[in-house]
Amino acid sequence: MTNTIEDITTAADVIMLIGSNPEEAHPVMGMQMRQAVERGTKLIVVDPRDIGLSAQADLHLKLKPGTNVAFVNGMMHVIVERGLMDRAFIDARTEGYDDLVKLVADYTPERVAKICNIDPRDLIAAAELYARADAAAIVYCLGVAEHSTGTDGVKSLSNLAMLTGNYGKPGCGVNPLRGQNNVQGACDMGAQPNTLPGYQKLSDPAVRAKFSEAWMVPISEREGLKSTEVMNAAAKGEVKGLFIFGEDPMRTDPDIGHVTHALSTLDFLVVDELFLTETAKMADVVLPGRAYAEKEGCFTNTERRVQRVRKAVDADPGTRADIWIFTEIMRRMGYDQPHLTSAQVMDEMASLTPSYAGMSHERLDRAGLRGRGLQWPCTAPDHPGTPILHVGSFSRGVGLFAPADYRPSAELPDGEFPLVMMTGRVLAQYNACAMTGRTEGCNEIVGESFIEMNVADAAARGIEDGDAVVVSSRRGEIRSRAHVSEKTNVGETWMPFHFQDGNANVLTSDALDPTCKVPEYKVCAIEVAKA
């Protein structure tokens, strides 16, 4: 996130919420956005479904799944055509503007309306509302990212913000909502195959030399694999062993049949987990880990805010902290890694990671920061942190417009599988239900698989609300229960991916974004029949 949750929900004149249902998936943020609207903030919702916040929105554009790039290009076409761009910002702080103008010239409201299945007047109204605001924030989530064109979708949103000068000031920017409580921190600490901590490039010899000296081992310049690529490599026998830590790909990865084959092909599988998940059941060894409340450390949240986590309860005997597990494996594999406290690990992070250089447990524990934390970049012990990114300049100097043409989704409906399925979350459950499924009361709210269908699609198949149904795709079939309404458009359906009794990811496609290798969870061709 370029900005803070607080200034998005208090300083923005307009919020454009695209591909995100925060009242279900990020409920604290969702509540704050609802409060912002009640105080007078204008809200544009861009989502294929009727979500809770769409009822509060000034505009709801119920676009066809997979057409985000065309939609944003259409907004920029209107902004350029009507002279609503911020020329002073463009001239002073960007490059590549002419290339952007050339590309979006073809994305007329009429053409985009046909691609996205929306009213062209709504597209024009959204563009004008966003561009005329003094401060307009973009908030997005996996409805933008989880497509085979997800990278293009994110770049397009950045183009839109630069076009209108909505960077580097309160109440604006481009703000992804992270799906879990330390996703941002994991990425910051190098949990990507092409970066070391702090997004320092593995390809940079100086970066490798710095880490080699600190860790006293040579750092290979060879990039690793992204998690979705690991499954493909395992299925081919190219990856022989796997250590899975805090993930349940047997429930949350696309095309579960493929995942089952990949994990079964391994010579050796280790899972470090709190519970015996579906993936842990397949493991040769399960290492019992500890929950967040049983250990010390830090979380970095969606707004880059690093906050302390303090041990609240004693762990069960026989479990071990993750750092102990990792250290012992390193030691037994021949690397003499000392056992460090979480505070010592944080000090090492600060010594090697410029964006975290001013942080320590000791500083975060001080009364003035306790509970508030620090936002990176925080480059020195007296640095206050950085609430807003890109103030005055971008990290590369000037911002580069990265125009992207619309490309259809990898798998489109046809005669055999005529419906589109999207997937997502419900408020009462969380990811693979490893924790919420064991929490009293959650299953009573929503405890089983269901599929949302449009009234017309259900009627054409003789399906009524509450009926048991069979849902099939090119990869398999599951049983579920129909929820019939107008929440989705004709030809479109939606399923939560939490539930093992009818796991939507048996059906989903493993088509990947070519850049970041994220699966296309949000567009999958299916058919539904009464059971």
MOQUI-V69149 format. One line per field, one symbol per residue. phi: phi as a letter, one per 40 degrees, with the letter a starting at -180 (. if undefined). psi: psi as a letter, one per 40 degrees, with the letter a starting at -180 (. if undefined). burial: I if it has 9 or more other ideal C-beta (glycine too) atoms within 8 Angstrom, else O. A space follows every 50 residues. Layout:
phi: ???
psi: ???
burial: ???
//
This chain:
phi: .cbcdccccbbccbbbbbgabccccbcccdccccccccchccbbbbacbc cdccccccabbcccdgbdccccccccdcccccgccccccdccbbagcccc dcccdcccdcccdcccgbcdccccccccccccccabbbbbacccccbcbc ccccccccdcccdbgcbgacgagbbccccacbdccccdcgcbcbbbdggc ccccdccccccccccgacbcccccbcdcccccccccgcbcbabbbgbbcc bbccfddccdcccccccabbbbacbccdccccccbbbccbcdcbacibbb ccbgccbcbbdbbcccdgcbcdcccccccdccchbccccbccccccccdc cbbdcbccbaddccccdcbdgbgbbccbcadbccgbcbcgcgaccchbcb cbcbccbcccbbcaccbcbcbbbabbccbbfcgdbccbbdhccccabaca bcbcdcccccbgbbdgccbbbbbcbiabbabcbcabcbcdgbbabcbccc cacdcccccccbcccbgcccccaacbbbbcc
psi: hdiiddddedehdhhhhhfhgddddgddddddddddddeehihhhhheih ideddeidhhhgihhefddddddddddddddefeigddddddeiiedddd dddedegidddddddefihddddddddddddeidhhhhhiaeeddgiefd dddddddddddddeffifiifaahgihieiefddddddeefieeiiiffh hdehddddddddddefiihiehiaiidddddddddeedhdihhhhfigde deiigddddddddddidhhhhhidigiddddeidhhhhaiideeiiaiih adffhhiihihdihiiidiiiddddddddddeeehghihiiddddddddd dehdeedeiiddddeiddehedaihihgeideheigdhifhdiidecihh hgihihhiidhiiaddgeihhiiaiideihbeedddeehhdddddheiii hhiidddddeefhiheihihhiaeeaiiiahhhhaediiheiihiiedhd dghdeddiifhihddefhigdehhhiihih.
burial: IIIIIOIIIOOIIIIIIIIIIIIIIIIOIIIIIIIIIOOOIIIIIIIIII IIIIOIIOIIIIIIIIIIIIIIIIIIIIIIOIOIIOOOIIOOIIOIIOII IOIIOOIOIOIIIOIIIIOIOIIIIIIIIIIOIOIIIIIIIIIIIIIIII IIIIIIIIIIIIIIIIIIIOIIIIIIIIOOOIIIIOIIIOOOOOIIIIOI IIOOOOIIOIIIOIOOOOIOOOOOIIIIIIIIIIIOOOIOIIOIOOOIII IIIIIIIIIIIIIOOIOIIIIIIOOOIIIIOIIOOIIIIIOOOIIIIIII IIIIIIIIIOOOOOIOOOIIIIIIIOIIOIIOOOOOOOOIOIIOIIIIII OIIOIIIIIIIOIIOOOOIIOOIIIIOIOOOOIOIIOIIIOOOIOOOIIO IOIIOIOOIOIOOOOOIIIIIIIIIIIOIOIIIIIIIOOOOIOOOIOOII IIIIIOIIOOIOIOOOIOIIIIIOIIIIIIIIIIIOOIIOIIIIIIIIIO OIIIIIIIIIIIIOOOIIIIIIIIIIIIOIO
//
